[in-house]
Amino acid sequence: MRSLKSLLIVAVALVLVSCSMSAKPEKNEMEEVSAQGEVIVLNKADFLSKVYNYEKNQTQWVYEGNKPAIIDFYADWCGPCKKVSPILKELAAQYKDDIVIYKINVDNEKELASAFGIQSIPTLLFIPKTGKPQIAQGALSKEQFVEQIDNFLLKK
């Protein structure tokens, strides 16, 4: 309990010390980024409109997107997350016409992390266009990502 309290204090301190200098992109800009094959950072409002509005649909998963997606729940200080990040960037470019890749910083979006029960990072959410999503924990290799994308998301 004491270490949890210490961790919470450190997390709050980091949030207070950090600053975000980037303006929130407009919806058209986000679609452009996706079309260019880049990883998109989500906040709660974007998540609710683009992925799943769990406030409106509390009992049933309803995907709001028009392409299958991967969501990377990560933190900037996480070593395995840093290994996954360049892989996701490559895959976003490789599959830019087929899927969307999102990132959610669990330190900045604690409510989203809590809503999905994220307890270890990286945690990856694979969301098909229809059906229920699948969760994977830990740093996956590029081959494992490609297998999930091809077999589960795109059903090739």
C-alpha positions in Angstrom: 0.0 0.0 0.0 2.9 2.3 0.8 4.6 1.7 -2.5 1.3 2.3 -4.3 1.0 5.7 -2.5 4.6 6.5 -3.4 3.9 5.6 -7.0 0.8 7.8 -7.1 2.8 10.7 -5.6 5.5 10.3 -8.2 2.9 10.0 -11.0 1.2 13.2 -9.9 4.5 15.0 -9.6 5.4 13.9 -13.2 2.0 15.1 -14.5 2.4 18.5 -12.8 6.0 18.9 -14.0 5.3 17.8 -17.6 3.8 20.2 -20.1 2.1 19.7 -23.4 2.9 22.2 -26.0 1.2 20.7 -28.9 -2.3 21.9 -29.9 -5.0 19.3 -30.3 -5.3 18.5 -34.0 -8.6 19.1 -35.7 -10.6 16.0 -36.9 -9.5 16.5 -40.5 -5.8 16.7 -39.4 -6.2 13.4 -37.5 -7.7 11.8 -40.6 -4.8 13.1 -42.6 -2.3 11.7 -40.1 -4.0 8.3 -40.4 -3.9 8.5 -44.2 -0.2 9.2 -44.0 0.4 6.1 -42.0 1.3 7.6 -38.6 0.5 6.6 -35.1 -2.2 8.8 -33.6 -2.1 9.8 -29.9 -5.6 9.7 -28.4 -7.1 11.5 -25.4 -10.3 10.6 -23.8 -12.5 12.8 -26.0 -10.9 11.4 -29.2 -11.2 7.8 -27.8 -14.9 8.2 -27.1 -15.6 9.6 -30.7 -13.2 7.4 -32.7 -13.0 4.1 -30.8 -15.6 3.3 -28.2 -18.0 5.5 -26.2 -18.1 3.5 -23.0 -20.1 6.3 -21.3 -22.9 5.8 -23.8 -22.6 2.0 -24.3 -21.8 0.6 -21.0 -23.0 -3.0 -21.6 -22.0 -3.6 -25.2 -18.9 -3.0 -27.2 -19.7 -0.7 -30.2 -16.7 0.3 -32.3 -16.9 3.8 -33.7 -14.1 3.5 -36.3 -14.3 2.7 -40.0 -11.1 0.6 -40.1 -9.7 -2.0 -37.8 -7.4 -0.5 -35.1 -4.6 -1.2 -32.7 -4.4 0.8 -29.5 -1.1 0.9 -27.6 -1.5 1.7 -23.9 2.0 3.0 -23.0 4.1 5.3 -20.8 7.1 7.4 -21.8 9.2 5.9 -19.1 8.5 2.3 -20.0 11.4 0.4 -21.6 9.3 -2.3 -23.4 7.0 0.5 -24.7 10.0 2.2 -26.2 10.8 -1.0 -28.1 7.2 -1.3 -29.4 6.9 2.3 -30.6 9.1 2.1 -33.7 7.5 -1.2 -34.7 4.1 0.5 -34.5 5.3 3.4 -36.6 6.6 1.0 -39.3 3.3 -0.9 -39.3 1.2 2.3 -39.4 3.0 3.2 -42.7 2.9 -0.4 -44.0 -0.8 -0.8 -43.3 -2.0 2.8 -43.7 -4.8 1.9 -46.1 -6.1 -1.0 -44.0 -5.8 -0.2 -40.2 -5.4 2.7 -37.8 -2.8 2.6 -35.0 -3.5 4.7 -31.8 -1.5 5.3 -28.7 -2.8 6.2 -25.3 -0.4 7.5 -22.6 -1.6 5.8 -19.4 0.0 8.6 -17.3 -2.0 11.3 -19.0 -5.2 9.3 -19.5 -5.7 7.5 -16.2 -9.5 7.2 -16.7 -9.1 5.3 -20.0 -6.4 3.0 -18.5 -8.7 2.3 -15.6 -11.8 1.7 -17.8 -9.8 -1.0 -19.6 -8.2 -2.4 -16.5 -4.7 -1.7 -17.7 -2.3 -2.9 -15.0 0.8 -3.5 -17.0 2.3 -1.8 -20.0 2.6 -2.1 -22.9 -0.9 -3.4 -23.3 -2.2 -3.6 -26.8 -5.9 -3.7 -27.9 -6.6 -5.2 -31.3 -9.9 -4.0 -32.6 -11.5 -5.6 -35.6 -14.1 -3.6 -37.6 -16.8 -6.0 -36.3 -16.7 -8.2 -33.3 -15.0 -7.9 -29.9 -11.4 -6.7 -29.4 -8.5 -8.8 -28.1 -5.9 -7.7 -25.6 -2.2 -8.6 -25.6 0.2 -7.6 -22.9 3.9 -7.1 -23.2 6.2 -6.1 -26.0 5.3 -8.0 -29.2 7.7 -8.5 -32.1 7.0 -7.1 -35.5 6.2 -10.7 -36.7 3.7 -11.1 -33.9 2.0 -7.8 -34.8 1.9 -8.8 -38.5 0.3 -12.1 -37.6 -2.4 -10.4 -35.4 -3.1 -7.8 -38.1 -3.3 -10.2 -41.0 -5.2 -13.0 -39.2 -7.4 -11.2 -36.6 -7.9 -7.7 -37.9 -7.8 -8.2 -41.7 -8.7 -11.9 -41.7 -6.4 -12.6 -44.6 
